[in-house]
Amino acid sequence: MLKLIDWYILRKFLTTFLFVVLVLTVVICVIDFVEKNDDFIHSKPGFVRMMRDYFLNLAPYFINLLSPITVFIATVIVTAQLATRTEIIAILSAGVSFRRLWVPYVAGATIVGISLFLLNSYVIPRANRKRVEFEMKYIKNPFTFEGRNIHMKVAPEVYAYLESYSNTLNTGYRFTLETIRDRKLLVKTRAERLVWQPERKNWRLEDYSIRRFDLATGAETFTIGGVLDTTLRLSPADFDNDYLRYETLTTPELNSYLAELVMRGADNTAPYQIEKYLRVTYPFAMVILTIIGVIMTARKTREGPGLQIAIGFALAFIYIIFFIMSRSIAQAGSIDPLLACWLPNLVFSAIGVFLYKTVPR
């Protein structure tokens, strides 16, 4: 049960965290505005639309991205202030153990972690959706699908092939659809063009042929025609720009889309897997970095808290760099995404244990 001193530390921790994260977010948003100012002048989105659709939705993204470093910085600042004013010495002299001192910090980090987990699962992806739409419309160049020889699994026994696809015309060329069971071809459909019909929400095959094989009798039927409407587990969205799509999906949507990619045998699942795992690992990062921050700065020094805060900043930035590197390596396929997401936490947990056993208190 939290005591009066716990509520005192918890309140200082949370208010400092909010102050630090808001200041850093505002600074980064200003830097982002300066960096993209030429794009805004060229595309002319309008000030109101720019603020409403881009920056108001960019802020939650940065709040989430900066949360590990801001939690660490808040811990360092609060603990260094308590140590400088000899408040920690008084708390320990009253019979409170050093590990018991962690309780309000861990409680604060848990509150922040759970809050960000919920926001990152349901709220922030919707904000990212509007932000990404704005970027694609006013900042990025118009998207053109350039894939060639596209293969995908559209059902458990059905495989599709397209020689090329035009996302401006929503038309695929040299289309083939095969139904294969136990490594035996049952149906093979070919069409010169596969055209999306938005009013009917289905596809139209043009200049098609269908070959059916009866495995029991060995008979084959062959059908040709000019136009045939059909439904497929395929949509124009599968050929749209997937720029940061994994950031725009809520957790249920992310799980569903990832299952769809795995079913199709897609080779671009790593960003989606990493996003899924990061939403779970982030709350643990809050707690780990908070405990390290307390261990680093709980001791009062003659030099004051400046050096301790500087070391805290350095460790926080090392964590961010480590996190970015492991994520990039996982996206390149050189390491398992699950391991990449947990690796920074595992390494910094080991650092925390080492500091706990070696740093004087």
C-alpha positions, 0 to 999 in steps of 0.5 A: 500500500502506498504511503504518504512519501510514496504519493509524494514521489509518484506525483513528482515523477508523473508531473516531471514525465508529463513536462519533459515529454511535452517539451521534447514533443513540441521541440521535435514538432518545431524541428519537423516543421522547419524540415518540411517547410519547403514541402508545405510551401509547395503543396499548400495544404493550408495552416488549419489542415496542416495543424489539424491533420498533421501536427496534432496527429504527429504529437501522439506518435512522438509522445509514444516514441519518446516515452522510454527516454522521457521516463528515464529522464524524469526518473533521473531528475526527480531522484537527483533532486531528492538526493540533493535535498538529502530526502533520500537519506532521510527516507533510508534512515527511517528504515525504508530499504532501497528496494522499497524506495523503488515502489512509487517509481515502479508504480509511476512507470507502470501507469505510464506503460499501461496508458501508452500500451492502450493508446498505442493499441487503439488511439495512436494508430488512428492518429497515425492513419490521418498523419500518414494520409496527410504525408502521402497527399502533401509531402510524399510523391504520388505512389505508383505500384511497380511490382512485377511477377506478383505471386500470392496465396489468396485462399488455403488452396488457391494461388494468384499470379499477376505479371503487373498491376496498375494502381491508377487503373486498378487493373492487373495484367496477365492474371493466373489463378490456380487451385491446387490440392495435394500438389495436384492442379484442379483448376487453372484460370487465366485472363489477359486483364483483371479489372476492379469494379468499385460499384460492385466490389468485385473483379472482372476477368477479360479474355479469360480461359478456365481449365478444370481437371477431374482427378478421378477420371482424368478428364479435362474441360476447357472454357473461354470467354470475353468477360466474367465477374468474380470475387477474390480474396484480393482488393486494390488495397493490396497494391496501394502504398504500404508506407508506414501501414503497420503504424496505422493499424490498431492491435486487432487490425494488426493481428488480422492483417499479419495473419493475412500476410502469413497466409499469403506467404508474404515476405514483408511481415517483419515490420508488422511483427516488430510493431506487434511485439513493440507494443508489448515490450514498451511497458516493460522498458518503462519499468527497467529504465526507471529502476536504472535511473533510481540506482544511478541517481539515488546517491548524493554527491558533492558535485551535485546532480549535474553529472548524474543527470548527464549520465542518465541522458547518455544511457537513455540515448544509448537505449534509443540507439540500441533500440533503433539498431535492433529494429533495423536489423530485424527489418533486414531479416538478420535477426528474429523480430521477437528477439530484436524487440526484447533484446534492448530490454534484456541487455538493459535488465542485465545493466540494471542488475550490474549497477544495483550490485556495484553502484554505491548507495 
